[in-house]
């Protein structure tokens, strides 16, 4: 029985969550009060939550202004259990997805210009708002997404960040035919399938010597796969960097033709080393992508409904979130790690 199915019958008012506390090296599995939805919010029973590299940056203390304790997780799939008084978009029982952008003000200069991803007051799921490493989560219904029916809960979870940030980076890379992907993990392995479906050539760059991931990339349609310090067989039209390694920026610039673009897709990156102007010259450019908009979410979910994206998923039970994060840290995840809360509820 769900904790909300019959409160009057003495159903529990608590849930379990994996939380990060100040100074702690890992998440703790805590019993916490069951949250209640505010007027614009949904209470969602979590069925699956992807494990993202941003979660790893959070746990490793690489993100600023964290208010502890915090529950990570921003690739959330679940079922609506209760709705705030002003919610009209979803009904109880609906399957929804909760992405990284959890709230934007709607009134600042960026929001007014359709760039809510840059909102100065934005709130982010699993970073400034409690996320989905839990049995339940509350989320603003205006920022939740309907999910394509063709995907299971576990397979849908990576779409909500790996897919979405990959899609925004893909659009920023413009329409080059030959696309290099540096760091072939959760986002790149989905994006490679999108690019392949649109007739583009994908070249995958991995950690030096990682032949397992290179073969994985070839199976997903990459025309070439090699080490990140190698030169591609032909110059790239564009490159997207998913690995949080600053030295890949000059490497990608050297691999990119004149007029090409290098897109940095991560929220955190190590220091960028100096490089000679000649590798940037020739109207090459470097840009970053930050967060996402609701329009990104809607467009990408429509694309995912048309194109059968195959997520390579390794599933961990909720209480093993620390193991999932360590696997990601050690480079042992081929594709995506997803937490399942199916053993609870």
MOTAHU-V12696 format. One record per residue. SS is DSSP state (helix for helix, strand for strand, loop for the rest). PSI is psi in degrees with one decimal (none if undefined). D_LAST is the distance of its C-alpha to the last C-alpha in whole Angstrom. Layout:
<<SS PSI D_LAST> <SS PSI D_LAST>>
This chain:
<<loop 134.4 7> <loop 146.3 6> <loop -17.6 8> <loop -4.9 10> <loop -26.9 11> <loop 75.1 13> <helix -33.1 14> <helix -19.2 17> <helix 12.0 16> <loop 25.5 15> <loop 154.0 11> <loop 154.1 10> <loop 21.2 12> <strand 167.9 11> <strand 173.6 8> <strand 141.8 10> <strand 145.4 12> <strand 114.8 15> <strand 148.6 18> <strand 126.8 22> <loop 156.3 24> <loop 128.2 28> <loop -3.4 30> <loop 141.2 27> <loop -10.0 28> <loop 170.8 24> <loop 150.4 20> <strand 146.7 19> <strand 101.7 15> <strand 154.6 15> <strand 125.0 13> <strand 163.0 14> <strand 144.2 14> <loop 125.5 12> <loop 155.8 15> <loop 138.5 16> <loop 136.7 18> <loop -176.8 22> <loop -40.1 24> <loop 9.2 24> <strand 161.1 21> <strand 144.7 17> <strand 123.6 14> <strand 129.8 12> <strand 116.9 8> <strand 130.0 9> <strand -30.1 10> <strand 147.1 13> <strand 122.5 15> <strand 154.2 19> <strand 114.8 20> <loop 156.1 24> <helix -27.6 27> <helix -36.2 27> <helix -38.4 24> <helix -41.8 26> <helix -37.9 29> <helix -51.3 27> <helix -34.1 26> <loop 6.9 30> <loop 26.1 31> <loop 0.1 33> <loop 142.0 32> <loop 163.9 33> <loop 41.5 32> <loop 132.3 29> <loop 111.6 27> <loop 153.9 25> <loop 153.4 23> <strand 142.0 21> <loop 115.7 18> <loop 178.9 19> <loop 115.2 18> <loop 23.8 20> <loop 69.6 19> <strand 131.4 16> <strand 134.5 15> <strand -174.3 12> <strand 138.1 12> <strand 124.2 14> <strand -28.0 12> <strand 154.3 15> <strand 146.0 19> <loop 165.9 21> <loop -24.9 25> <loop 3.3 26> <loop 128.0 24> <loop -14.4 26> <loop -26.2 25> <loop 160.3 21> <loop 163.5 20> <loop 137.0 16> <loop -16.0 15> <loop 144.4 17> <strand 132.9 16> <strand 160.4 18> <strand 142.0 19> <strand 115.7 19> <loop -173.3 22> <loop -48.9 24> <strand 109.0 26> <strand -19.7 24> <strand 143.7 27> <loop 154.0 31> <loop -30.9 33> <loop -4.8 35> <loop -16.3 39> <loop 171.5 40> <helix -42.0 42> <helix -45.6 40> <helix -41.3 38> <helix -24.8 41> <loop 11.8 42> <loop 18.9 39> <loop 53.3 38> <helix -18.0 35> <helix -20.0 34> <helix 9.3 36> <loop 129.9 35> <loop -17.3 37> <loop 12.6 34> <loop 152.4 31> <strand 144.2 28> <strand 131.0 25> <strand 130.9 22> <loop 9.0 21> <loop -60.9 24> <loop -7.3 25> <strand 145.1 22> <loop 139.7 19> <loop -152.8 17> <loop 10.4 14> <loop 59.7 14> <strand 168.4 11> <loop -32.9 7> <strand 157.1 9> <strand 148.6 13> <strand 143.8 16> <strand 147.8 19> <strand 120.3 22> <helix -27.6 22> <helix -16.3 26> <helix 3.9 25> <strand 158.5 22> <strand 141.0 23> <loop 144.1 22> <loop 144.2 22> <loop 135.8 24> <loop -21.6 23> <loop -13.1 24> <loop 137.9 22> <loop 168.8 19> <helix -46.0 16> <helix -41.6 17> <helix -26.6 20> <helix -27.9 20> <helix -47.6 19> <helix -20.3 22> <helix -25.7 24> <helix -6.4 23> <loop -56.4 25> <helix -44.3 27> <helix -46.7 28> <helix -46.0 29> <helix -33.2 31> <helix -41.1 32> <helix -44.1 33> <helix -40.0 35> <helix -37.9 37> <helix -43.8 38> <helix -37.0 39> <helix -27.4 41> <loop -6.0 43> <loop -150.6 44> <loop 26.5 46> <loop 142.6 47> <loop -34.8 47> <strand 110.4 47> <strand 124.4 44> <strand 133.7 43> <strand 115.9 39> <strand 114.5 39> <loop 100.6 36> <loop 75.0 35> <loop -138.1 31> <helix -51.1 28> <helix -47.1 30> <helix -35.3 33> <helix -24.4 32> <helix -43.9 30> <helix -35.6 34> <helix -37.2 36> <helix -37.9 35> <helix -49.1 35> <helix -42.1 39> <helix -39.2 40> <helix -21.9 39> <loop 11.0 41> <loop 15.8 44> <loop 157.8 44> <strand 129.8 45> <strand 131.3 42> <strand 127.5 43> <strand 130.2 41> <strand 125.8 41> <strand 177.6 39> <loop 138.4 40> <loop 129.2 43> <loop 1.0 43> <loop 76.4 39> <helix -26.3 41> <helix -48.2 37> <helix -35.4 36> <helix -41.2 39> <helix -37.1 39> <helix -43.5 36> <helix -40.9 37> <helix -38.6 40> <helix -24.3 38> <loop 12.0 36> <loop 0.7 40> <loop 133.5 41> <loop -15.2 45> <strand 144.6 45> <strand 133.5 43> <strand -170.7 44> <strand 152.1 44> <loop -17.5 44> <loop 7.7 47> <loop 156.8 49> <loop 140.5 51> <loop 160.6 50> <loop -27.6 52> <loop 152.9 53> <loop 145.2 52> <strand 148.2 49> <strand -32.2 49> <strand 158.7 46> <strand 144.4 43> <strand 128.6 40> <strand 114.4 39> <loop -28.2 35> <loop 140.3 36> <loop 50.6 36> <loop 107.5 40> <loop -31.4 42> <loop -13.0 45> <helix -18.3 44> <helix -54.4 45> <helix -32.1 49> <helix -43.7 48> <helix -37.2 47> <helix -41.8 50> <helix -28.4 52> <helix -5.8 50> <strand 139.9 50> <strand 168.4 53> <strand 138.7 55> <strand -2.0 54> <strand 169.8 50> <strand 140.4 47> <strand 122.7 45> <strand 127.0 41> <strand 119.3 39> <loop -1.9 35> <loop 160.9 34> <loop -19.6 33> <loop 142.8 35> <loop 147.5 38> <loop 169.3 40> <loop 141.5 43> <loop 122.8 46> <loop 158.1 49> <loop 152.4 52> <loop 155.4 54> <loop 146.6 57> <helix -28.7 57> <helix -25.7 59> <helix -17.1 55> <loop -29.2 54> <loop 163.8 57> <loop 26.3 58> <loop 28.3 55> <loop 157.9 52> <strand 157.0 50> <strand 132.8 46> <strand 165.4 44> <strand 159.7 40> <loop 143.7 37> <loop 122.4 35> <loop -144.4 31> <loop 166.7 31> <loop 165.9 32> <helix -30.7 30> <helix -42.8 33> <helix -46.4 32> <helix -45.7 28> <helix -45.4 30> <helix -43.7 32> <helix -38.4 31> <helix -32.4 28> <helix -41.5 31> <helix -44.5 32> <helix -24.2 29> <helix -30.2 29> <helix -40.2 33> <loop 123.9 33> <loop 91.4 30> <loop 132.3 29> <loop 105.3 28> <loop 126.4 26> <loop 112.1 26> <strand 134.1 23> <strand 121.7 22> <strand 134.7 18> <strand 143.5 16> <strand 156.0 13> <helix -44.5 12> <helix -8.1 13> <helix 28.4 17> <helix -37.1 17> <helix -37.4 21> <helix -40.9 22> <helix -42.2 21> <helix -38.6 23> <helix -40.0 26> <helix -42.2 26> <helix -43.9 27> <helix -38.2 29> <loop -0.2 31> <loop 25.7 31> <loop -2.5 30> <loop 118.7 27> <loop 101.1 29> <loop -116.1 28> <strand 148.0 24> <strand 138.5 21> <strand 135.2 18> <strand 139.3 14> <strand 129.0 12> <loop 17.5 8> <loop -21.2 7> <loop -2.9 7> <loop 162.5 4> <loop none 0>>
